[in-house]
């Protein structure tokens, strides 16, 4: 089916949502042109589009019909559905998939709706909010499971709980992280935790150009500033637009940090270890082996102890003319590091198309001390 196939295809994607209001945030885009937004989402590379049809969100079936007329994207009808007639209405309005919220449905009702959806040629997004609901969705055989960071009873957001559920969800299902995606790092962490896609709504609806905002949230490479040792430099990196901030905890490094410093959740904090991984409160670990008293050439990216990517770097204190060729040949998520600065990063990105880029020396005035103009130049050039 189109919706499940689009989300389960290789790579990481987004379901871009259209909603006119939110019960928690109020009016978002009361006079929005759903057809124009649908076309913008398709152009920006969305895998699918979600349309709120419930009146509590100022939605209607007419919004779904208008989206269907405007885009070829698979459409998710999002509402509080409880009967097969609801699903029939969704299909006839142009939906490819429907939302089933386990908070509002007991297992027998969910099973009946899953069967009805299949008979109508519809996919489903079965939404779970906590561990019990995730277990229910799994036991019910839901092919596509959404894990919502928002408690629909209180509207409270808990991204950490969502990420923990994603990390423990079955890998034989298509997994969608719903709600609380407002920065590239939010989407990237959901990806590292195991999500196939994110569902993004309010952040897009608040933007002057929803399509451009979607492209921004999903753009790669992520930009990392490494070798941070001072809090004011971390703050400057965040202000410059970095997605990742790195702290080298290896004793031999002239950029060694005493600890992983504070940063907002709009960035991922990366702890860099050599030889042995120690306990850390960082979001991601960059782990190098130890060779001849120094770090190995390349590193592993670890998330919750699992390898989720590789770092293609230069040998310790040496150049290598095959650097970009090695990165091009690597599979999976690649962070490109070593010898990168504002003067050459755009060319390297164009050649390798990495998941992330990393620099320490090009952003500093001395080892471990950052030059804030250089920080801004690095981030800007990496996004060119």
TASULNOR-V102396 format. One record per backbone hydrogen bond with DSSP energy under -1.0 kcal/mol. NH is the residue of the N-H (numbers start at 0). CO is the residue of the C=O. Records with the same first field share a line. If there is no record, write none. Layout:
NH = CO ; CO
//
This chain:
4 = 0
5 = 1
6 = 2
7 = 3
12 = 195
14 = 197
15 = 47
16 = 199
17 = 49
20 = 56
21 = 25
25 = 21
27 = 19
28 = 19
31 = 28
36 = 32
37 = 33
38 = 34
39 = 35
40 = 36
41 = 37
42 = 38
43 = 39
44 = 41
45 = 40
46 = 13
47 = 13
48 = 73
49 = 15
50 = 75
51 = 17
52 = 77
56 = 53
57 = 54
58 = 53
63 = 59
64 = 60
65 = 61
66 = 62
67 = 63
68 = 64
70 = 66
75 = 48
76 = 96
77 = 50
86 = 82
87 = 83
88 = 84
89 = 85
90 = 86
91 = 87
92 = 88
93 = 90
94 = 89
95 = 74
96 = 74
97 = 122
98 = 76
99 = 124
101 = 126
103 = 100
109 = 105
110 = 106
111 = 107
112 = 108
113 = 109
114 = 110
115 = 111
116 = 112
117 = 113
118 = 114
119 = 115
120 = 117
121 = 116
122 = 95
124 = 97
125 = 143
126 = 99
127 = 145
133 = 129
134 = 130
135 = 131
136 = 132
137 = 133
138 = 134
139 = 135
140 = 137
141 = 136
144 = 173
145 = 125
146 = 175
147 = 127
148 = 177
150 = 155
154 = 150
157 = 148
161 = 157
162 = 158
163 = 159
164 = 160
165 = 161
166 = 162
168 = 165
173 = 142
175 = 144
176 = 196
177 = 146
178 = 198
186 = 182
187 = 183
188 = 184
189 = 185
190 = 186
191 = 187
192 = 188
193 = 190
194 = 189
195 = 174
196 = 174
197 = 12
198 = 176
199 = 14
204 = 200
205 = 201
212 = 208
213 = 209
214 = 210
215 = 211
216 = 212
217 = 213
221 = 354
223 = 356
224 = 243
225 = 358
227 = 245
233 = 229
234 = 230
235 = 231
236 = 232
237 = 233
238 = 234
239 = 235
240 = 237
241 = 236
242 = 222
243 = 222
244 = 267
245 = 224
246 = 269
248 = 271
252 = 249
255 = 252
256 = 247
266 = 263
267 = 242
269 = 244
270 = 283
271 = 246
272 = 285
274 = 287
282 = 268
283 = 268
284 = 301
285 = 270
286 = 299
287 = 272
290 = 293
293 = 290
295 = 288
298 = 310
299 = 286
300 = 308
301 = 284
302 = 305
305 = 302
307 = 300
308 = 300
309 = 332
310 = 298
311 = 334
317 = 314
322 = 319
325 = 321
326 = 322
327 = 323
328 = 324
334 = 309
335 = 355
336 = 311
343 = 340
344 = 340
347 = 343
348 = 344
349 = 345
350 = 346
351 = 347
352 = 348
354 = 333
355 = 333
356 = 221
357 = 335
358 = 223
362 = 359
363 = 360
364 = 368
365 = 368
368 = 365
370 = 362
374 = 370
375 = 371
376 = 372
377 = 373
378 = 374
379 = 375
380 = 376
381 = 377
382 = 378
//
